Amino acid sequence: MPILLYDSTFDGLLCAIAKAFKYNYEDITIKDKSLSQLSLIDKVMDIKTDPILSKKMYERIASLWGSLTIENIYKAYLYPETETLIFKYLYLLTKEKATPLETLSHVELTLLDKRIQCVSRDIHRWYGFLRFKEVKPNTFYAYYEPKFDLTNLIIPHFISRFPNQNLVIHDTLRSYAALYNQVEIVYHRLEKLNLDLLSSYENNYQEMWKEYLHHLTIKERINPKRQMAFMPKKYWPFMAEMNK
Amino acid sequence: METLDKLKILAESAKYDVSCSSSGGVKRKSNNKSVGSIHTSGICHSFTADGRCVSLFKILLSNSCIYDCKYCINKVTNDIKRATFRPREVCELTISFYKRNYIEGLFLSSAIVKNPNYTMELLVQTVMMLRTEYHFKGYIHLKAIPGADQILITKAGLYVDRLSANIELPSKDSLKILAPQKTYKDILTPMHTISQKLLESGQTKTKTKELFVPAGQSTQMIVGASPEADGHIIRLSEELYNRFSLKRVYYSSYIPVNEDNLLPVVPEPTFLREHRLYQADWLLRFYDFKASELLSVNQNFNLTLDPKANYALNNMNLFPVNIQTASYKLLLRVPGIGVRSAKRIVEARRFTNLRFEDLVKIGVVMKRAKYFIICRGKYFMDLKFKEETIKDYIIMDEKIKNKVSEGVQLSIFDLPSYEIMSSVTGEY
């Protein structure tokens, strides 16, 4: 059973998929080079990342099956070890005469569907739980540690919401940030920052927000289990109101 | 009074208005002057300790009310701290919270200050300021004050995403007893105005992109403060959805904050009843049920069984349903199959003849659904369920579920007989 190794990038994955179409899907596995342990038995092929080929694949998929399919595939790619399933999906799309969304309901793809939902849910939660601080006039900074590498997926939402502000979204787990200066987006390595510089003005707003939330609670309905179900503890370190 | 103090008092006063959603609006982005956007499905920014979603900045403009509604914390005869925001204070707070991504927008209500028109004018002034001076393009939900002039209501609708008027109580008589200064006419008139205007603006496509109340209207009623049965309440909701094209009806369990011999004495708030109402509400809106299929007018909900299971047991002639061939509508009627699962079944069965393992993967709640469906010609686990015994099994399942959540130790004889068999043989 041949194993195709790619270099962990999305472009690399597209090249591996292009190669995989030559085999029957039952037979191949696609793996991330940096994560896999090689066995001596399987036939292993190292796929070189060719930017021209990956661009061609990208455009081909988008024109055949729409930008939503590209979006779904990208989200699935962010979930570790989903590469072979992605290929299976595209393979089934070429075989069956159904739309991309209908094909995603195929019983052999329920795991893929679940993983795409998982990443989508995480993105949606961060839209709500990411918190900004005004570190300089009109410059807003937020930091977070997402399970999946989704900074480039969430920044468009915030730019369409705050186009006239400077934004920094800092992934402190992966040590890089997306920076927006009202003109363009730039990605840059950034280590954890020490932000004790917060003005009293900023602290004021955090204080007001905490007090506001506290006074919204109806005591007769207190239900910590329910609260945690909707707002898992892993998001709490980044939300001012959950920290004293 | 400091802004922070006003904020505490007016948040405390606003918390019983349970409407929370920031959804239903038309997708919007900002341009080079404005701030804010709309996400059509709404975004939850936080959750209070009682587990409710915080999506909007929910606040009263003032809690200095001239009315004396018996159930309300802000009634004029209560001795509590009173506060009033200036419109600019509300705008400043909204914009500051919004820029920090604490909220999706503003939910603004008010107690009746001086008279309904005066109050409504202050509210309109606030939202106008937010839209035109602060160029705010996020979500705004505004309350329509009962008794205010329809011209003011219509004007407000040009600046907000959602307008709502609370029906408060499920019947004219209850309203008369508990909130004598509000009348049903005062409440239903703005609802009518808004729904008329919505119809009008839907039919004429204006070039000026000023949409009237794009996220529609909603309402709220208190459950448990007055004697009406659930059947009456759910029919009222159905009427409101059909006649006024409401987007949502909210049900708020009565929580006693005042003492009055006209108010009922409730040992414990009726959260389960509220939960059943929401379940039934969902059945009306997404599962194509009619109120008359669920309950008769003077009936209350079965507290052991949810409304869908209750319906299924009373209509066993519809079941079992063949997963491979049943229509989408019929699939929706099966307990344990929700809207998502029903859609997935319809799509997945194009490719293969579905098996029970596939249904489990899709997300069907087999524990419930197993009594009502057949796959590839067979019942789940190849057992032949008899109509008479299904009801017993389901009620037993519910009792077990309740015992488990109470932490009671189960014995093997608590299980239904076929489960005893499988727990002994090890096969599912």
Chai-1 contact restraints between the chains, C-beta under 6 A:
chainA,res_idxA,chainB,res_idxB,connection_type,confidence,min_distance_angstrom,max_distance_angstrom,comment,restraint_id
A,E102,B,E347,contact,1.0,0.0,6.0,A-B,restraint_1
A,S105,B,R344,contact,1.0,0.0,6.0,A-B,restraint_2
A,S105,B,E347,contact,1.0,0.0,6.0,A-B,restraint_3
A,S105,B,A348,contact,1.0,0.0,6.0,A-B,restraint_4
A,H106,B,F351,contact,1.0,0.0,6.0,A-B,restraint_5
A,V107,B,A348,contact,1.0,0.0,6.0,A-B,restraint_6
A,V107,B,T352,contact,1.0,0.0,6.0,A-B,restraint_7
A,V107,B,D358,contact,1.0,0.0,6.0,A-B,restraint_8
A,T110,B,K361,contact,1.0,0.0,6.0,A-B,restraint_9
A,Y127,B,I43,contact,1.0,0.0,6.0,A-B,restraint_10
A,G128,B,I43,contact,1.0,0.0,6.0,A-B,restraint_11
A,G128,B,C44,contact,1.0,0.0,6.0,A-B,restraint_12
A,G128,B,H45,contact,1.0,0.0,6.0,A-B,restraint_13
A,L130,B,N101,contact,1.0,0.0,6.0,A-B,restraint_14
A,R131,B,N101,contact,1.0,0.0,6.0,A-B,restraint_15
A,F132,B,R100,contact,1.0,0.0,6.0,A-B,restraint_16
A,F132,B,N101,contact,1.0,0.0,6.0,A-B,restraint_17
A,S160,B,K29,contact,1.0,0.0,6.0,A-B,restraint_18
A,S160,B,S37,contact,1.0,0.0,6.0,A-B,restraint_19
A,R161,B,S37,contact,1.0,0.0,6.0,A-B,restraint_20
A,P163,B,S30,contact,1.0,0.0,6.0,A-B,restraint_21
A,Y205,B,S96,contact,1.0,0.0,6.0,A-B,restraint_22
A,M208,B,L4,contact,1.0,0.0,6.0,A-B,restraint_23
A,M208,B,L7,contact,1.0,0.0,6.0,A-B,restraint_24
A,W209,B,Y102,contact,1.0,0.0,6.0,A-B,restraint_25
A,E211,B,K8,contact,1.0,0.0,6.0,A-B,restraint_26
A,Y212,B,L7,contact,1.0,0.0,6.0,A-B,restraint_27
A,Y212,B,A11,contact,1.0,0.0,6.0,A-B,restraint_28
A,H215,B,K8,contact,1.0,0.0,6.0,A-B,restraint_29
A,H215,B,A11,contact,1.0,0.0,6.0,A-B,restraint_30
A,H215,B,E12,contact,1.0,0.0,6.0,A-B,restraint_31
A,L216,B,A11,contact,1.0,0.0,6.0,A-B,restraint_32
A,L216,B,K15,contact,1.0,0.0,6.0,A-B,restraint_33
A,L216,B,T48,contact,1.0,0.0,6.0,A-B,restraint_34
A,T217,B,T48,contact,1.0,0.0,6.0,A-B,restraint_35
A,T217,B,A49,contact,1.0,0.0,6.0,A-B,restraint_36
A,T217,B,D50,contact,1.0,0.0,6.0,A-B,restraint_37
A,I218,B,K15,contact,1.0,0.0,6.0,A-B,restraint_38
A,I218,B,D50,contact,1.0,0.0,6.0,A-B,restraint_39
A,E220,B,I255,contact,1.0,0.0,6.0,A-B,restraint_40
A,E220,B,P269,contact,1.0,0.0,6.0,A-B,restraint_41
A,R221,B,D50,contact,1.0,0.0,6.0,A-B,restraint_42
A,I222,B,A49,contact,1.0,0.0,6.0,A-B,restraint_43
A,I222,B,D50,contact,1.0,0.0,6.0,A-B,restraint_44
A,N223,B,D50,contact,1.0,0.0,6.0,A-B,restraint_45
A,N223,B,G51,contact,1.0,0.0,6.0,A-B,restraint_46
A,R226,B,G51,contact,1.0,0.0,6.0,A-B,restraint_47
A,Q227,B,F47,contact,1.0,0.0,6.0,A-B,restraint_48
A,Q227,B,A49,contact,1.0,0.0,6.0,A-B,restraint_49
A,Q227,B,G51,contact,1.0,0.0,6.0,A-B,restraint_50
A,F230,B,F47,contact,1.0,0.0,6.0,A-B,restraint_51
A,M231,B,F47,contact,1.0,0.0,6.0,A-B,restraint_52
